[in-house]
Amino acid sequence: MATIRPSSDLRNKYNEISAFCNKYNEPVFITKNGTGDLVILSNAEYERLSGKYELHRLLDEALAAMKKGTGRSAEEVFAEIEREFGFDRV
């Protein structure tokens, strides 16, 4: 269930909101005059969601390249990585 708090709690109960976000990795929705205004997340949860978004963006980009025929095969990509980092093929 969503946690909804008034904007005054940011000033008066910041530590409580911070502890909740960090402990449960859940957002807190902040209202201003009874209307949704902000969403507060822990830094760790924000980084996790940002990473997930970036992964999806890169996968979409790769799929679009494959459909256009401009992508490279997985074998080509892994061979390049092996050359770049000096890995021996197994």
C-alpha positions as semicolon CSV with decimal commas, in nm:
position;residue;x (nm);y (nm);z (nm)
1;M;0,000;0,000;0,000
2;A;0,129;0,346;-0,089
3;T;0,271;0,567;0,184
4;I;0,131;0,917;0,145
5;R;0,247;1,208;0,359
6;P;0,179;1,584;0,361
7;S;0,457;1,819;0,252
8;S;0,490;1,948;0,609
9;D;0,631;1,605;0,706
10;L;0,937;1,675;0,490
11;R;1,028;1,956;0,728
12;N;0,899;1,806;1,053
13;K;0,965;1,433;1,007
14;Y;1,245;1,410;0,752
15;N;1,442;1,148;0,949
16;E;1,133;0,928;0,977
17;I;1,067;0,945;0,602
18;S;1,433;0,878;0,524
19;A;1,443;0,577;0,757
20;F;1,127;0,433;0,598
21;C;1,257;0,475;0,241
22;N;1,593;0,319;0,327
23;K;1,452;0,033;0,531
24;Y;1,173;-0,078;0,297
25;N;1,301;0,045;-0,043
26;E;0,954;0,187;-0,101
27;P;0,862;0,535;-0,221
28;V;0,685;0,793;-0,009
29;F;0,434;1,009;-0,195
30;I;0,428;1,371;-0,079
31;T;0,115;1,583;-0,119
32;K;0,086;1,959;-0,138
33;N;-0,256;2,099;-0,046
34;G;-0,403;1,750;-0,077
35;T;-0,269;1,689;-0,430
36;G;0,018;1,463;-0,532
37;D;0,340;1,663;-0,568
38;L;0,658;1,457;-0,513
39;V;0,781;1,102;-0,474
40;I;1,071;1,036;-0,236
41;L;1,299;0,732;-0,285
42;S;1,614;0,614;-0,114
43;N;1,929;0,670;-0,314
44;A;1,980;0,293;-0,345
45;E;1,630;0,240;-0,484
46;Y;1,672;0,531;-0,725
47;E;2,001;0,382;-0,854
48;R;1,837;0,040;-0,894
49;L;1,546;0,183;-1,092
50;S;1,776;0,403;-1,302
51;G;1,994;0,103;-1,385
52;K;1,690;-0,100;-1,482
53;Y;1,568;0,183;-1,707
54;E;1,912;0,213;-1,871
55;L;1,926;-0,162;-1,935
56;H;1,585;-0,154;-2,103
57;R;1,690;0,145;-2,312
58;L;2,005;-0,032;-2,430
59;L;1,813;-0,351;-2,508
60;D;1,558;-0,153;-2,710
61;E;1,842;0,014;-2,898
62;A;2,001;-0,325;-2,973
63;L;1,671;-0,472;-3,091
64;A;1,614;-0,175;-3,322
65;A;1,964;-0,220;-3,467
66;M;1,900;-0,590;-3,523
67;K;1,573;-0,516;-3,704
68;K;1,753;-0,266;-3,929
69;G;2,033;-0,514;-3,990
70;T;2,296;-0,283;-3,844
71;G;2,371;-0,482;-3,529
72;R;2,652;-0,729;-3,469
73;S;2,626;-1,092;-3,370
74;A;2,690;-1,196;-3,012
75;E;2,996;-1,387;-3,133
76;E;3,143;-1,068;-3,282
77;V;3,075;-0,872;-2,965
78;F;3,227;-1,136;-2,735
79;A;3,531;-1,171;-2,963
80;E;3,586;-0,795;-2,939
81;I;3,555;-0,806;-2,559
82;E;3,803;-1,093;-2,543
83;R;4,052;-0,900;-2,761
84;E;4,002;-0,580;-2,561
85;F;4,057;-0,742;-2,223
86;G;4,299;-1,016;-2,329
87;F;4,075;-1,311;-2,242
88;D;4,154;-1,651;-2,390
89;R;3,870;-1,832;-2,562
90;V;3,768;-2,154;-2,392
